Amino acid sequence: MSARPLPSSPIPVSGGWHEGDPIAQRRFADLGPLRLENGRCLPAIRLAYQTWGTLNEDCSNAVLIEHALTGDAHVTGGAAPGQPTAGWWSDIVGEGKIIDTTRYYVVAANVLGGCQGSTGPASLHPDGRAWGSRFPVISTRDQVEAEVRLADYLGIAAWNLVVGASLGGHRAVEWAVAYPQRVCRLIVVASGAQSTAEQVAWAHTQIRAVELDTAWCGGDYYDNAVGPTSGLALARQIAHTTYRSPSELDARFGRLAQHEEDPLHGGRLAVQSYLDHHGDKLIRRFDAGSYVTLCRTMISHDVGRDRGGLKEALAQVTARTLVVAVDSDRLFFPHQVWSIADGVPGAFYREIHSDHGHDGFLIEHSQLAALFEEFLCHRAPEAPSLPGTYVK
């Protein structure tokens, strides 16, 4: 029987950044109290952020990059002490890249509720202990309100460009709807303006995977010897399945057995090992409490709430807008992404082709860069070259 290999290093109770850890490239902005959409109040919030480039004299070259669920502010650059992962979009953002840091002043913040230096469940409550279960439910709007504070803190009255992909696209759309005067251009990739029932179902199952871990302790596990890492790893496996396409999984793994022992003889299939690997990777750099918090923002996400509905809300966007879908995405299906472009006045819609599903936005750099260049250089989009591609 094939045994699952033991982890190569001890598993932390929480894999997020902690006070006293190396700071790496992080900066911190203390932004005061924040009244939340549900009426509760965070007495003090802090956002960890990184910047690249130089803000010009009239502050007109600022770009905001919004990260996905388990992303962070480290958009570009290598790994470093206190920053164990390399930049997640280094092929898109950096010197000489399509979002050129010699031209733009690029800002990325770890989202409110996150675990890489911003206020979240693992952060210290005013009483000196971790927030844990006391951390309130927050929404996409709350996260954007925190980022508005950060923009004010940095002296940025309006963003030249806001770019968001996946869960980061939720915040990008919210920015453009809530503060149209502060967003000149908008790019949304593989995301939606309103969570669907299926997306809520996926988020719900991931939350339950964490909550059913006996080490969850209702969210108050930070002082314990063991954290809910098994539940978090399972949640990541569920999520990762939605990030990849069925055709890719079949092509890569099919019915391939791990170590040549099939399930009938106590072995495992290679795809099972693949999912375990991704679960084990996440628990070493992320916090279960933040994972639950951010999944809850997906459940409540709806830019049309209290704004007359989705159509009325999207009609408020004045930014020049590009919306990009991944043709094999089964988390944010192209027709849902198209609905953003259909609702935003004058928006452009494009699709990229990928065999990788939703994660295509992290993989198909050359296709994305070409579309971004087309849009940012004010050239009219070329004729669609892919079946099902629409240009508005």
Secondary structure by P-SEA (a helix, b strand, c coil): cccccccccccccccccccccccccbbbbbcccccccccccccbbbbbbcccccccccccbbbbbbbccccccccbbbbcccccccccccccccccccccccccbbbbcccccccccccccccccccccccccccccccaaaaaaaaaaaaaaaccccccbbbbcaaaaaaaaaaaaaccccccbbbbccccccccaaaaaaaaaaaaaaaacccccccccccccccaaaaaaaaaaaaaaaaccaaaaaaacccccccccccccccccaaaaaaaaaaaaaaacccaaaaaaaaaaaaacccccccccaaaaaaaccccbbbbbccccccccaaaaaaaaacccbbbbbbbbbcccccccccaaaaaaaaaaaaaaccccccccccccccc
